[in-house]
Amino acid sequence: MYGDLSNKLILEAKRAKQLRETSTSLASQLTPYQETFVRNILKEVEQLKQNAIFLHEEIVNETDPMQLKMKKCQYYVNFFAMERNKRCLLAYHKDRSDTMDSLCWDQQNLILNGGNGNKGNKHDATTLDNNNNNDDNDNDNNSNNIDNETFDINNLSHEEQVYIREYSKLITSLNGDEFADIDLNGSLVPPSEVFIDVRVLKDAGEIQTEYGVFNLIKDSQFFVRQSDVERLIQQGYLKKI
C-alpha cells in the first residue's frame, strides 16, 4: 500500500531519536542510513507521479460526470500520497542532518573515522579541535585531559560522509585565528546560575580550573562554575543536577 514504506522510515527516525535521548555514546547518535527504504520510496514517488500525470490527462478529456468524479478521486489519492512520501523523506534527512550538525558543534575533539566503504579505516580520520589556539584558557586545560571522541561514519551514506567532513572543516576554520578569542561552541542560552552542582557520568581524569583541580571520578559530585564545565556537560561527561 502506498505510504507504508515512508511510514516505516519515520518510525525508524523516531526510534533513532529515542535512542539518542537515552544514550550518551557517539555510536548511538546516528543509526545506519536506510538506503533500501529511501530508494524504494523514491521509486514509489516516481510511480505515483506517472499515475498522477496520466490521470490528469484523463480528467482533461473526460466528459462523463461520474467518471470525472472517480478519476479526480484517484488523482488526488496519488498526488497526496506522493507529497506525503516526499515530506517523510525530507523529515528523515533533516533529522539526520541536524544530528550531524549537533555532533560537529557539541564534540570539541571529534574524530571522524572510516568512510569510503573502508570499515574502521584509521588513516582516513579527520580531527575537529575547535580551540587549539587557546592553550592559556582554563577550558582548554579541561579538554586536554579528555580523550578525543571517535565517531564511525560508516553508518552514514556517501553524501552524509562528505557533508559531515566538510562541515567539520568549516567549523575548524571558523575557530581559527579570526575567532580565536570567541567560544563559538558555547551555549546560546545565558546561564541562570554562575555556580552549579554536577554529577560525573564517566571518568574524565583531572581538570584544572581557576578555583583549583577537580578529579572527575564516575558518580562523584562537585559544585563548580558553569563556564568551566559547560563543554564537559555537552560531551556527556557531566550532568547538571
RAVENBEL-V501791 format. One record per residue. RES is the residue in one small letter. PSI is psi in whole degrees, 0 to 359 (NA if undefined). OMEGA is omega in whole degrees, 0 to 359 (NA if undefined). NEAR is the number of other C-alpha atoms within 8 Angstrom. Layout:
RES:PSI:OMEGA:NEAR, RES:PSI:OMEGA:NEAR
//
This chain:
m:141:181:3, y:134:178:6, g:347:182:9, d:317:182:7, l:317:180:10, s:326:176:12, n:319:178:9, k:324:179:8, l:319:179:14, i:321:176:11, l:322:177:8, e:320:178:8, a:320:178:10, k:319:178:8, r:318:179:8, a:322:179:12, k:317:178:8, q:323:179:8, l:320:178:10, r:324:183:11, e:336:184:7, t:354:182:6, s:144:179:7, t:355:182:9, s:146:180:6, l:328:183:9, a:334:183:8, s:358:184:11, q:325:179:11, l:116:177:12, t:164:181:8, p:140:180:7, y:130:183:7, q:72:185:7, e:322:180:7, t:314:177:6, f:313:184:10, v:315:181:10, r:318:180:8, n:325:177:9, i:321:178:11, l:322:176:8, k:320:179:8, e:320:178:10, v:317:180:11, e:320:178:8, q:317:179:8, l:325:178:12, k:316:179:11, q:321:177:8, n:318:181:10, a:321:178:12, i:316:180:8, f:315:181:8, l:325:178:12, h:319:177:10, e:322:178:8, e:321:180:9, i:319:181:10, v:323:184:6, n:359:184:6, e:136:180:9, t:338:180:6, d:120:183:6, p:320:181:7, m:316:178:6, q:325:180:9, l:315:178:11, k:319:181:8, m:317:181:8, k:328:175:11, k:320:178:11, c:315:178:8, q:320:180:9, y:313:182:12, y:326:177:9, v:314:179:8, n:318:183:12, f:312:183:11, f:329:175:8, a:319:178:11, m:315:180:12, e:322:179:8, r:319:177:9, n:317:181:12, k:320:179:9, r:322:179:8, c:320:177:12, l:317:179:11, l:318:180:8, a:318:180:9, y:313:182:11, h:328:177:8, k:319:178:8, d:317:181:9, r:320:179:9, s:322:177:9, d:321:179:8, t:319:178:10, m:319:177:9, d:315:181:10, s:321:178:8, l:316:182:9, c:322:182:14, w:322:188:9, d:329:182:10, q:114:185:10, q:322:182:13, n:67:184:10, l:126:176:15, i:122:178:12, l:111:188:12, n:136:177:15, g:203:180:15, g:168:178:14, n:28:177:6, g:2:180:6, n:98:183:8, k:124:178:7, g:31:181:8, n:99:188:10, k:326:184:7, h:346:180:4, d:64:183:8, a:142:178:10, t:125:181:9, t:131:177:8, l:104:178:12, d:103:191:9, n:343:184:10, n:42:185:10, n:351:180:7, n:5:184:7, n:53:186:9, d:336:183:8, d:357:182:6, n:140:182:7, d:324:182:10, n:331:177:10, d:326:176:12, n:326:176:13, n:311:187:14, s:336:181:10, n:338:180:7, n:1:182:10, i:132:177:8, d:146:176:5, n:141:179:7, e:127:180:9, t:131:180:9, f:119:180:10, d:116:184:11, i:10:178:10, n:345:175:14, n:348:184:9, l:157:172:11, s:168:180:9, h:317:180:8, e:322:179:7, e:323:177:9, q:316:177:12, v:318:182:8, y:311:185:8, i:327:177:11, r:313:181:10, e:324:179:8, y:322:177:10, s:317:178:10, k:322:179:9, l:316:180:8, i:320:178:11, t:317:180:11, s:325:178:7, l:330:180:8, n:20:179:14, g:209:186:10, d:323:186:6, e:323:181:6, f:32:185:9, a:330:183:11, d:4:182:5, i:129:177:6, d:92:181:8, l:344:181:5, n:359:180:6, g:159:180:7, s:143:178:5, l:349:180:4, v:120:180:4, p:141:182:5, p:142:177:6, s:342:180:4, e:144:177:6, v:315:179:8, f:141:182:8, i:160:172:11, d:134:179:10, v:151:174:12, r:138:181:13, v:123:181:14, l:331:177:10, k:151:184:10, d:136:180:9, a:5:179:10, g:202:182:9, e:143:174:10, i:142:181:12, q:125:177:10, t:175:179:12, e:335:184:5, y:13:176:4, g:189:183:6, v:135:178:8, f:132:176:8, n:107:186:8, l:97:177:12, i:140:184:10, k:135:178:9, d:0:175:8, s:162:182:8, q:147:181:8, f:154:173:7, f:106:190:8, v:167:175:10, r:132:187:9, q:321:182:11, s:335:180:6, d:334:187:11, v:8:184:12, e:319:180:9, r:322:180:11, l:327:176:10, i:316:179:11, q:327:181:10, q:353:176:10, g:9:178:9, y:328:182:12, l:158:176:14, k:131:178:10, k:135:182:8, i:NA:NA:6
//
